[in-house]
Amino acid sequence: IEISALNELTADLELEWKVKEWTKTEVPADFDESTFRSLECMICRLNEKFFVVHEPEFAIWQENSEGAKPIAQQSFMNASREYWFKNADGKKRPIASEWFDSESKRAYDKTDYMAYAKHQPPMLPDGIYNTSKPFNFTYVAKDARDATALPLFQKLLVELSEDNSGVSYITHYISHMIQRPTVKPPVIVMFKSHGGTGKDTLTITITRMLGDAHCLVVDNMKHLFGDFNGALSNRLFVTMNEASGKEGTKYIERLKNQMTAEHLFIRHLNKDGYTQRNVFRPFVFSNNNNPFPLDSAVARRMFMNQVRADRQLQPEFFDEYYRCLDDDHWVNSLASELWDLDLSAFNIRKPPVTKSMHQKLQAKIPPICRLFQDLCEGKHTDKVHTKVPKMTGCIAIKTRDFQALYREYLAEKFPTGHDLFYTEPKYFSDFWGIRPCKPGVY
């Protein structure tokens, strides 16, 4: 049962439930460890750091500061050597085989990555081990929060957004990441800008709220989409810094596939692979004009922001902002505001189409397609349109009229000159299957 549910049940009794922080007691310096080297004691100590998982295949896992990850059997054998025990004859014996055979060793059916806030831990079925650590922030009641937290954060987002719709979307997106971390939206968040606009500051802010265990910054996409992608293990917020067009072209298909996949297959070097819930949210920061090849499929999965070059926050803003980031109460207040943000009317799967995204898509349309679009919208009717008898809504265009219009159109759209390929027969046949050199009508 969740803490909030317990508090509702006992509200009339004025009884409040809380999750008590626990710190393991340090072993006294004069403690004689050798006198407590029983098999049962050593199995209990080994269980504190290691456990086995039976599905999809038997594997040994080790807990660490970032959660838990599988380890090779030889690595376990080496690590377990310090947990030796004394047998009935008082002789020193290794524990690894005894631990494997013991019914009291820690074991689970399978693992799952379910990130969560400390005040609302997830309810897991029996036999499931959650590889996630709780988020870093502590929930603060509304009347006890720092009132400057959300406004100051949104001032940073204004710098990183093209318009108000962008500020609203990214605010709700980050709120969604905190409130519903197990729900993966098929959306890539991209910020394109020059340096010094606050992209790194945004990454640091999110990392302070979630904690290092959930966040990852890479400057090489190979770490995410190469042969070994162990860096994605137990990650919710993933930043691809200074993405280049070369990398984007190489890995765009893998990125698109992972945006919709329910699970990831994690592959560590020299370790058995395993399947993990796919919830990672990619943020792309780039100074490159074209970090990814843009087509309609990518556009549907991307929220693009081109940071304006005509404005930039002053150094005084960042001095104040980083002072706030050093204050745990301010960070907790910001995360709590985002936790309480109403998402009932927010559709994370439909990011707004920014001006920069629209311009990129328009730039991808071949000139001949643009001209046909204009014709279909009723433009140039005084020059080329001829009604087709008994075919309502259809028009005919004489070859020589179309050729003249097309040359005029290219001269207008490319006043400094255009690629000669635009006038070659192959260009026409590739897009429309037509050959303007032949007589006839279209």
Salt bridges, closest charged atoms under 4 A:
GLU33 OE1 - ARG37 NH2 2.59
GLU33 OE2 - ARG45 NH1 2.72
GLU48 OE1 - LYS24 NZ 2.65
GLU55 OE1 - LYS110 NZ 3.68
GLU63 OE2 - ARG106 NH1 3.40
GLU66 OE1 - LYS69 NZ 3.75
GLU66 OE1 - ARG235 NH2 3.38
ASP112 OD2 - ARG277 NH2 2.57
GLU253 OE2 - LYS256 NZ 3.08
ASP295 OD2 - LYS256 NZ 3.79
ASP310 OD2 - ARG308 NH2 2.87
ASP328 OD1 - ARG208 NH2 3.05
GLU337 OE1 - LYS142 NZ 3.64
GLU337 OE2 - ARG145 NH1 3.60
ASP340 OD2 - ARG145 NH2 2.27
ASP374 OD1 - LYS379 NZ 3.57
GLU408 OE2 - LYS383 NZ 2.77
ASP430 OD2 - LYS426 NZ 2.79
